[in-house]
Amino acid sequence: MSYIASLKELINTLTQSKDLLVEMFEKRKSFLYQYDDAAELLSEDKIEVLISKHILRRNGPYVEIDDQYQQFFEQILEVNEEINTSYIHENIQQVKQHINFYLQESNEHRRYTYLKQIKAALRKIGRITLRNVIDLNRNIENAFKTEPNYSIKIAKLEAFDEKRRAIYLLIEQTDRLASDEEITFFTTALDEELKQVVTQLRGQLTESRHNLIETQKQIIEYLNQVKYQSRIQEKIKQVKYLKDQFELKVKTNITHLLQQSNDVLFESRTTYPLKLSLDFLQSDEGNENIKRIAAKLKQHIRPAQLVAESISSKDLLPQTEEEIFIDLEEIKRGFAASSHHLHNYIMQYKYPRVVSYEEKITIFCQMVSMYEKELNIKDIFQTDEQVEYAMVLAI
């Protein structure tokens, strides 16, 4: 079993397996990823390397991204649905601790280190708070729309309401930290960036606080809807049970209620044609109405489409356009047999047509790109008064 020894090794490993990791990350919620499917995108040896380095984890015939890396990807891409309030609390405690160290420290270098850590923690608090509020609203919406079980739906919404209260308390705690509890530090620390960080943090806290007010209203509305729907469902179940037992008329007043109900909701609406009087049609107002309706009717008439003229037999005759092709393979063979360097050879080569200087430079670049392994590219550069080029010799 091997481990990641350096950041460079980690980046190289992730880069080599990027296609597989992207595929697995996008399908992390849809289905279990088969090991055989992974082997189609990446060789089995490289998959085993990822497993040995704890980037992937194998479970029988299935393979999945390790939780540590999946959480890392979700946090960076801001698609993590988990609402973690403890992380905000840890950063608040870290800010308080580093402020105390900053005030007690006399060495300027160490004071700057503590100040840098304070600013980083404050940025994290604002960013994570906003992210948690967004995730909370999305989770509330998903729970209300997708959870089929009413009791589970109510439990989820109530749990999200607890999360909302926890986030709100942390916002208030952070606000007190920046405004009251550590006012000495924030007024004495003469750092322009710190002032900008605190201003940005207060703006993020205000935005989060306003969003949480709307979140609270949404949770209350959803809970009321779910509880109402749950009561309706229970009543329907009771009515169905009594109907199946042939006791519906005896144990309920449904007959009386139906007799009192005069709903015409499902009846079609009756329309009566209204004929205008001749006196109205002969008036100026009636004349204007007739013109307006006639104009509307004309708009619905499709104009006659113009027919194109027939194509002449002359236009149907095949036409051939010739272009002289420059064979790079032939140039390569001639260059291999010559004693010139590539730039000189291309400039003096006898082409089957007139070739401009710019086209010759393009051919030079194409030759180096296509036949790189068959050429000896030196670290020596020359110039022809227009461009600088590398010395390229035949192997």
VENKAUR-V863998 format. One record per residue. RES is the residue in three letters. PSI is psi in radians with two decimals (none if undefined). Layout:
{{RES PSI} {RES PSI}}
//
This chain:
{{MET 2.21} {SER 2.83} {TYR 2.87} {ILE 2.12} {ALA -0.41} {SER 2.87} {LEU -0.65} {LYS -0.74} {GLU -0.70} {LEU -0.81} {ILE -0.74} {ASN -0.72} {THR -0.77} {LEU -0.64} {THR -0.74} {GLN -0.49} {SER 0.43} {LYS -0.68} {ASP -0.77} {LEU -0.77} {LEU -0.69} {VAL -0.78} {GLU -0.79} {MET -0.65} {PHE -0.70} {GLU -0.48} {LYS 0.38} {ARG -0.41} {LYS -0.22} {SER -0.80} {PHE 2.89} {LEU 2.34} {TYR 2.16} {GLN 2.52} {TYR -0.66} {ASP -0.62} {ASP -0.65} {ALA -0.62} {ALA -0.34} {GLU -0.41} {LEU -0.43} {LEU 2.53} {SER 2.66} {GLU -0.58} {ASP -0.76} {LYS -0.58} {ILE -0.72} {GLU -0.60} {VAL -0.75} {LEU -0.66} {ILE -0.73} {SER -0.48} {LYS 0.18} {HIS 0.45} {ILE -0.66} {LEU 2.77} {ARG 2.28} {ARG 2.41} {ASN 1.55} {GLY -2.20} {PRO 0.01} {TYR 2.77} {VAL 2.48} {GLU 2.78} {ILE 2.39} {ASP 2.54} {ASP -0.66} {GLN -0.78} {TYR -0.61} {GLN -0.73} {GLN -0.64} {PHE -0.82} {PHE -0.74} {GLU -0.67} {GLN -0.72} {ILE -0.73} {LEU -0.05} {GLU 0.83} {VAL 0.29} {ASN 2.19} {GLU -0.15} {GLU 2.32} {ILE 1.88} {ASN 1.70} {THR -0.37} {SER -0.52} {TYR -0.66} {ILE -0.75} {HIS -0.70} {GLU -0.70} {ASN -0.60} {ILE -0.79} {GLN -0.62} {GLN -0.69} {VAL -0.81} {LYS -0.76} {GLN -0.79} {HIS -0.50} {ILE -0.74} {ASN -0.75} {PHE -0.70} {TYR -0.76} {LEU -0.49} {GLN -0.33} {GLU 2.45} {SER -0.35} {ASN 2.20} {GLU -0.65} {HIS -0.79} {ARG -0.57} {ARG -0.69} {TYR -0.64} {THR -0.78} {TYR -0.69} {LEU -0.70} {LYS -0.71} {GLN -0.61} {ILE -0.80} {LYS -0.69} {ALA -0.73} {ALA -0.67} {LEU -0.68} {ARG -0.74} {LYS -0.71} {ILE -0.85} {GLY -0.77} {ARG -0.78} {ILE -0.63} {THR -0.84} {LEU -0.73} {ARG -0.71} {ASN -0.69} {VAL -0.75} {ILE -0.80} {ASP -0.67} {LEU -0.82} {ASN -0.69} {ARG -0.73} {ASN -0.66} {ILE -0.79} {GLU -0.77} {ASN -0.72} {ALA -0.70} {PHE -0.65} {LYS -0.46} {THR -0.37} {GLU 2.04} {PRO -0.45} {ASN 2.14} {TYR -0.70} {SER -0.70} {ILE -0.68} {LYS -0.76} {ILE -0.74} {ALA -0.71} {LYS -0.77} {LEU -0.68} {GLU -0.64} {ALA -0.69} {PHE -0.56} {ASP -0.64} {GLU -0.72} {LYS -0.70} {ARG -0.77} {ARG -0.67} {ALA -0.73} {ILE -0.71} {TYR -0.72} {LEU -0.67} {LEU -0.61} {ILE -0.78} {GLU -0.68} {GLN -0.73} {THR -0.68} {ASP -0.73} {ARG -0.63} {LEU -0.75} {ALA -0.33} {SER -0.64} {ASP -0.96} {GLU -0.74} {GLU 0.67} {ILE -0.52} {THR -0.79} {PHE -0.83} {PHE -0.38} {THR -0.47} {THR -0.44} {ALA 1.79} {LEU 1.36} {ASP 2.09} {GLU -0.66} {GLU -0.64} {LEU -0.71} {LYS -0.71} {GLN -0.68} {VAL -0.76} {VAL -0.72} {THR -0.76} {GLN -0.69} {LEU -0.78} {ARG -0.65} {GLY -0.72} {GLN -0.67} {LEU -0.70} {THR -0.77} {GLU -0.74} {SER -0.70} {ARG -0.76} {HIS -0.70} {ASN -0.63} {LEU -0.52} {ILE -0.77} {GLU -0.62} {THR -0.73} {GLN -0.77} {LYS -0.70} {GLN -0.72} {ILE -0.78} {ILE -0.77} {GLU -0.77} {TYR -0.75} {LEU -0.74} {ASN -0.72} {GLN -0.77} {VAL -0.76} {LYS -0.66} {TYR -0.79} {GLN -0.62} {SER -0.73} {ARG -0.71} {ILE -0.73} {GLN -0.73} {GLU -0.70} {LYS -0.69} {ILE -0.70} {LYS -0.72} {GLN -0.73} {VAL -0.74} {LYS -0.70} {TYR -0.80} {LEU -0.62} {LYS -0.75} {ASP -0.52} {GLN 0.05} {PHE 0.64} {GLU 0.20} {LEU -0.77} {LYS -0.51} {VAL -0.75} {LYS -0.04} {THR 2.93} {ASN 0.58} {ILE -0.60} {THR -0.76} {HIS -0.71} {LEU -0.71} {LEU -0.59} {GLN -0.55} {GLN -0.33} {SER 2.23} {ASN 0.66} {ASP 2.37} {VAL 0.57} {LEU -0.67} {PHE 0.06} {GLU 2.53} {SER 2.56} {ARG 2.24} {THR 2.31} {THR 2.44} {TYR 2.14} {PRO 2.40} {LEU 2.05} {LYS 2.26} {LEU 2.58} {SER 2.73} {LEU -0.58} {ASP -0.71} {PHE -0.72} {LEU -0.49} {GLN -0.13} {SER 2.93} {ASP -0.69} {GLU -0.74} {GLY -0.66} {ASN -0.72} {GLU -0.69} {ASN -0.69} {ILE -0.74} {LYS -0.71} {ARG -0.73} {ILE -0.65} {ALA -0.64} {ALA -0.67} {LYS -0.69} {LEU -0.60} {LYS -0.54} {GLN -0.48} {HIS -0.16} {ILE 2.18} {ARG 2.26} {PRO 2.61} {ALA 2.29} {GLN 2.38} {LEU 2.39} {VAL 2.25} {ALA 2.68} {GLU 2.66} {SER 2.58} {ILE 2.28} {SER 2.71} {SER -0.45} {LYS -0.65} {ASP -0.35} {LEU -0.16} {LEU 2.41} {PRO 2.45} {GLN 2.43} {THR 2.27} {GLU 2.12} {GLU 2.50} {GLU 2.27} {ILE 2.14} {PHE 2.35} {ILE 2.06} {ASP 1.88} {LEU -0.54} {GLU -0.69} {GLU -0.68} {ILE -0.69} {LYS -0.76} {ARG -0.73} {GLY -0.65} {PHE -0.66} {ALA -0.51} {ALA -0.08} {SER 3.06} {SER 0.16} {HIS 2.80} {HIS 2.86} {LEU -0.76} {HIS -0.77} {ASN -0.69} {TYR -0.75} {ILE -0.66} {MET -0.53} {GLN -0.06} {TYR 2.47} {LYS 1.82} {TYR 2.70} {PRO -0.13} {ARG 3.05} {VAL 2.22} {VAL 2.24} {SER 2.95} {TYR -0.73} {GLU -0.67} {GLU -0.64} {LYS -0.70} {ILE -0.69} {THR -0.72} {ILE -0.70} {PHE -0.82} {CYS -0.68} {GLN -0.72} {MET -0.78} {VAL -0.67} {SER -0.74} {MET -0.61} {TYR 0.69} {GLU -0.73} {LYS -0.30} {GLU 0.11} {LEU 2.72} {ASN 1.74} {ILE 2.01} {LYS 2.81} {ASP 0.43} {ILE 2.34} {PHE 2.49} {GLN 2.98} {THR 2.57} {ASP 0.54} {GLU -0.11} {GLN -0.78} {VAL 2.73} {GLU 2.34} {TYR 2.75} {ALA 2.62} {MET 2.11} {VAL 2.13} {LEU 2.81} {ALA 2.52} {ILE none}}
//
